[in-house]
Structures are given as C-alpha cells and as structure tokens.
Amino acid sequence: IPGLKPEQAGEAERLARALTGDNATHVVSYGTEAGQFQERGFSAVVCGPGNIEQAHQPNEFITIEQLEAGEAFTHRLIEHLCKD
C-alpha cells in the first residue's frame, strides 16, 4: 500500500483545516487506502475522532467529547458539500 504524501496546499487538507479549525499536521506510521487515492490524482487526508494512542488496542475507546467533535465535523462537511 503506498504511503500518503504530504500535499502542500492540497484541496483535501485545506478543506479539513477549514472545517476543523486545526492547522497542525501529523505524520503517523500506519496505513490506509488514502495513498492509493492520491496515486490516482485525488487530494487526500486521513482524519477522524479519537486519539491514535487508544486506537486498535485491546482497551480501545473514544470519549463522548471526541465523538461529538467528529459528529460536528461531519455535519460541517455535509453542509459544505451541499451548499449552492
């Protein structure tokens, strides 16, 4: 699986930053299909609620606050994609 390369001013990153208000980027050592989309010319980011420290562990969890933040992001994304 190809890695996801940072995109300077990529469309997906700009949108994710605008919808989250977060201007930080992070490099992580796990795989997703995002690199495959990027290889085909799509701008891509990987984002979601929770903390990678707790992900994919026997005691994996997400807090209510993190879940609510993810839900709010999804609502903002839908509004953005459905606007005139």
Buried (B, 14 or more C-beta within 10 A) or exposed (E): EEEBEEBEEBEBBEBBBEBBEEEEEEEEEEEEEBBBBBEEEEBBBBBEBBEEEEEEEEEEEBEEEBEEBBEEBEEBBEEEEEEE
